Amino acid sequence: LRGRADSHDIKSLAEGRDSDGGVLVPADYAREILVRKPHPTSMLANVRRITTGRDRVVFPRLEPTTATNDVIPTGTRVQWTGEQGTTVEDTAMQNWGMKTIPVSTGTFDVQASRDMVEDADFNLAEFVIGEARNVYELDVAENTIITGDGVSKPRGLLSGVGAVFRLDSTTVGNPVTTAGIMGLIGKLAPQYRQNAKFLLNSDTVWSAIASLNEGTGGAVIGWMRDRQGLAAGFTDEIRGYPALFSAYMPATQAGANILVFGDFRDAYYWIERVGLSVMPYGDQDRAMLTSNTVGWMFRTRVGGDVVNYRAARVGVQS
């Protein structure tokens, strides 16, 4: 600006508007993308993961008979014959079958303008691939492990509850009660309770259980360190068993499968043929060249199913 210091022709400068001089004070551009965090994943780390080079995995399985239970898993029993008696032929070990887990294929893609990829002040491709990993771990894996119906996709823990070779259920009350939770724990055989965990919705179900007590002032959830109400610290546990949270578990509602309790590594197998692959595309596609766009195709080939239906149980809100 030119002129004398005491000239009334000189205007005051301010950074509120460009016309008042704000253009001289540019904003600080942060190289940090503002994006919401995805829900934490829990199931991939807690089920049995198996890699394969085939389109299915087959496990030989000794089929249960009417004589089997959670104490002795086969129908074979000692026959008390005495000194002169004879034994009856035991055919329990002849009842074999196969458990087959097929591999399903899933795809999704993301597109962006070439100009955006070129001009962005951060690595856009790296960001897209990172978000695709979240999609795989949450929607492809976690959602499927819990709710998959087995139609062109893996079967989940909650698919066909109570059917043959599916998880059995126990009523936990409506609303859920302490007795209901204790009943669910007690229905699971002790050999599976050693490494058992709870799976539930972190919003309505966790809140409902948090308000319960054992009738003697002891909290059902976590451990009240100093018994000072809300001032006390709690752990993510239900009656001493770790609690896993998933956005895909049902909320509290009559008839809903609101809890799963069991040893998930023993109960469920997740098969990975191709966990997650990415293929950039567009450079050889005339339509995308003329539309000035590029894309990333993501592909996965996975399978999953309950392999030991005795290792976990579902808590149903009555």
SULURZI-V791081 format. One record per residue. N is the residue number from 0. RES is the residue in one letter. D_FIRST is the distance of its C-alpha to the first C-alpha in whole Angstrom. Layout:
BEGIN
n=N res=RES d_first=D_FIRST
n=N res=RES d_first=D_FIRST
END
This chain:
BEGIN
n=0 res=L d_first=0
n=1 res=R d_first=4
n=2 res=G d_first=7
n=3 res=R d_first=10
n=4 res=A d_first=10
n=5 res=D d_first=13
n=6 res=S d_first=11
n=7 res=H d_first=13
n=8 res=D d_first=10
n=9 res=I d_first=8
n=10 res=K d_first=9
n=11 res=S d_first=11
n=12 res=L d_first=10
n=13 res=A d_first=14
n=14 res=E d_first=16
n=15 res=G d_first=19
n=16 res=R d_first=17
n=17 res=D d_first=16
n=18 res=S d_first=14
n=19 res=D d_first=13
n=20 res=G d_first=11
n=21 res=G d_first=15
n=22 res=V d_first=15
n=23 res=L d_first=13
n=24 res=V d_first=16
n=25 res=P d_first=19
n=26 res=A d_first=23
n=27 res=D d_first=25
n=28 res=Y d_first=28
n=29 res=A d_first=31
n=30 res=R d_first=34
n=31 res=E d_first=37
n=32 res=I d_first=38
n=33 res=L d_first=39
n=34 res=V d_first=43
n=35 res=R d_first=46
n=36 res=K d_first=48
n=37 res=P d_first=52
n=38 res=H d_first=55
n=39 res=P d_first=57
n=40 res=T d_first=60
n=41 res=S d_first=63
n=42 res=M d_first=66
n=43 res=L d_first=65
n=44 res=A d_first=65
n=45 res=N d_first=69
n=46 res=V d_first=71
n=47 res=R d_first=73
n=48 res=R d_first=71
n=49 res=I d_first=73
n=50 res=T d_first=71
n=51 res=T d_first=74
n=52 res=G d_first=74
n=53 res=R d_first=76
n=54 res=D d_first=75
n=55 res=R d_first=77
n=56 res=V d_first=79
n=57 res=V d_first=82
n=58 res=F d_first=84
n=59 res=P d_first=88
n=60 res=R d_first=88
n=61 res=L d_first=92
n=62 res=E d_first=92
n=63 res=P d_first=93
n=64 res=T d_first=96
n=65 res=T d_first=97
n=66 res=A d_first=99
n=67 res=T d_first=95
n=68 res=N d_first=93
n=69 res=D d_first=90
n=70 res=V d_first=93
n=71 res=I d_first=95
n=72 res=P d_first=92
n=73 res=T d_first=95
n=74 res=G d_first=99
n=75 res=T d_first=101
n=76 res=R d_first=103
n=77 res=V d_first=106
n=78 res=Q d_first=109
n=79 res=W d_first=112
n=80 res=T d_first=115
n=81 res=G d_first=117
n=82 res=E d_first=120
n=83 res=Q d_first=121
n=84 res=G d_first=118
n=85 res=T d_first=116
n=86 res=T d_first=113
n=87 res=V d_first=111
n=88 res=E d_first=109
n=89 res=D d_first=105
n=90 res=T d_first=103
n=91 res=A d_first=100
n=92 res=M d_first=99
n=93 res=Q d_first=99
n=94 res=N d_first=97
n=95 res=W d_first=94
n=96 res=G d_first=91
n=97 res=M d_first=87
n=98 res=K d_first=84
n=99 res=T d_first=82
n=100 res=I d_first=78
n=101 res=P d_first=76
n=102 res=V d_first=73
n=103 res=S d_first=71
n=104 res=T d_first=67
n=105 res=G d_first=64
n=106 res=T d_first=61
n=107 res=F d_first=57
n=108 res=D d_first=54
n=109 res=V d_first=50
n=110 res=Q d_first=48
n=111 res=A d_first=45
n=112 res=S d_first=42
n=113 res=R d_first=42
n=114 res=D d_first=38
n=115 res=M d_first=38
n=116 res=V d_first=40
n=117 res=E d_first=38
n=118 res=D d_first=35
n=119 res=A d_first=35
n=120 res=D d_first=34
n=121 res=F d_first=37
n=122 res=N d_first=41
n=123 res=L d_first=42
n=124 res=A d_first=45
n=125 res=E d_first=46
n=126 res=F d_first=45
n=127 res=V d_first=47
n=128 res=I d_first=50
n=129 res=G d_first=50
n=130 res=E d_first=50
n=131 res=A d_first=53
n=132 res=R d_first=55
n=133 res=N d_first=54
n=134 res=V d_first=56
n=135 res=Y d_first=59
n=136 res=E d_first=59
n=137 res=L d_first=59
n=138 res=D d_first=60
n=139 res=V d_first=62
n=140 res=A d_first=64
n=141 res=E d_first=63
n=142 res=N d_first=64
n=143 res=T d_first=67
n=144 res=I d_first=69
n=145 res=I d_first=69
n=146 res=T d_first=69
n=147 res=G d_first=70
n=148 res=D d_first=73
n=149 res=G d_first=74
n=150 res=V d_first=74
n=151 res=S d_first=72
n=152 res=K d_first=70
n=153 res=P d_first=72
n=154 res=R d_first=73
n=155 res=G d_first=72
n=156 res=L d_first=74
n=157 res=L d_first=74
n=158 res=S d_first=75
n=159 res=G d_first=79
n=160 res=V d_first=79
n=161 res=G d_first=83
n=162 res=A d_first=84
n=163 res=V d_first=86
n=164 res=F d_first=84
n=165 res=R d_first=81
n=166 res=L d_first=80
n=167 res=D d_first=82
n=168 res=S d_first=81
n=169 res=T d_first=82
n=170 res=T d_first=81
n=171 res=V d_first=79
n=172 res=G d_first=79
n=173 res=N d_first=77
n=174 res=P d_first=75
n=175 res=V d_first=75
n=176 res=T d_first=77
n=177 res=T d_first=78
n=178 res=A d_first=81
n=179 res=G d_first=80
n=180 res=I d_first=78
n=181 res=M d_first=81
n=182 res=G d_first=83
n=183 res=L d_first=80
n=184 res=I d_first=80
n=185 res=G d_first=84
n=186 res=K d_first=85
n=187 res=L d_first=83
n=188 res=A d_first=86
n=189 res=P d_first=85
n=190 res=Q d_first=85
n=191 res=Y d_first=81
n=192 res=R d_first=80
n=193 res=Q d_first=80
n=194 res=N d_first=76
n=195 res=A d_first=76
n=196 res=K d_first=72
n=197 res=F d_first=71
n=198 res=L d_first=69
n=199 res=L d_first=67
n=200 res=N d_first=64
n=201 res=S d_first=62
n=202 res=D d_first=61
n=203 res=T d_first=64
n=204 res=V d_first=67
n=205 res=W d_first=66
n=206 res=S d_first=65
n=207 res=A d_first=68
n=208 res=I d_first=70
n=209 res=A d_first=68
n=210 res=S d_first=69
n=211 res=L d_first=73
n=212 res=N d_first=75
n=213 res=E d_first=79
n=214 res=G d_first=80
n=215 res=T d_first=80
n=216 res=G d_first=77
n=217 res=G d_first=76
n=218 res=A d_first=73
n=219 res=V d_first=73
n=220 res=I d_first=70
n=221 res=G d_first=69
n=222 res=W d_first=70
n=223 res=M d_first=69
n=224 res=R d_first=69
n=225 res=D d_first=70
n=226 res=R d_first=71
n=227 res=Q d_first=68
n=228 res=G d_first=67
n=229 res=L d_first=63
n=230 res=A d_first=63
n=231 res=A d_first=65
n=232 res=G d_first=64
n=233 res=F d_first=65
n=234 res=T d_first=65
n=235 res=D d_first=65
n=236 res=E d_first=69
n=237 res=I d_first=72
n=238 res=R d_first=75
n=239 res=G d_first=74
n=240 res=Y d_first=73
n=241 res=P d_first=69
n=242 res=A d_first=68
n=243 res=L d_first=66
n=244 res=F d_first=63
n=245 res=S d_first=62
n=246 res=A d_first=61
n=247 res=Y d_first=63
n=248 res=M d_first=66
n=249 res=P d_first=67
n=250 res=A d_first=66
n=251 res=T d_first=69
n=252 res=Q d_first=71
n=253 res=A d_first=75
n=254 res=G d_first=76
n=255 res=A d_first=73
n=256 res=N d_first=74
n=257 res=I d_first=71
n=258 res=L d_first=72
n=259 res=V d_first=73
n=260 res=F d_first=75
n=261 res=G d_first=77
n=262 res=D d_first=76
n=263 res=F d_first=74
n=264 res=R d_first=74
n=265 res=D d_first=78
n=266 res=A d_first=78
n=267 res=Y d_first=75
n=268 res=Y d_first=74
n=269 res=W d_first=71
n=270 res=I d_first=72
n=271 res=E d_first=69
n=272 res=R d_first=69
n=273 res=V d_first=66
n=274 res=G d_first=64
n=275 res=L d_first=60
n=276 res=S d_first=59
n=277 res=V d_first=56
n=278 res=M d_first=56
n=279 res=P d_first=53
n=280 res=Y d_first=53
n=281 res=G d_first=52
n=282 res=D d_first=51
n=283 res=Q d_first=55
n=284 res=D d_first=55
n=285 res=R d_first=54
n=286 res=A d_first=53
n=287 res=M d_first=50
n=288 res=L d_first=49
n=289 res=T d_first=48
n=290 res=S d_first=47
n=291 res=N d_first=45
n=292 res=T d_first=46
n=293 res=V d_first=48
n=294 res=G d_first=50
n=295 res=W d_first=52
n=296 res=M d_first=56
n=297 res=F d_first=57
n=298 res=R d_first=61
n=299 res=T d_first=63
n=300 res=R d_first=67
n=301 res=V d_first=69
n=302 res=G d_first=72
n=303 res=G d_first=73
n=304 res=D d_first=76
n=305 res=V d_first=78
n=306 res=V d_first=80
n=307 res=N d_first=82
n=308 res=Y d_first=82
n=309 res=R d_first=84
n=310 res=A d_first=81
n=311 res=A d_first=79
n=312 res=R d_first=79
n=313 res=V d_first=77
n=314 res=G d_first=77
n=315 res=V d_first=77
n=316 res=Q d_first=76
n=317 res=S d_first=79
END
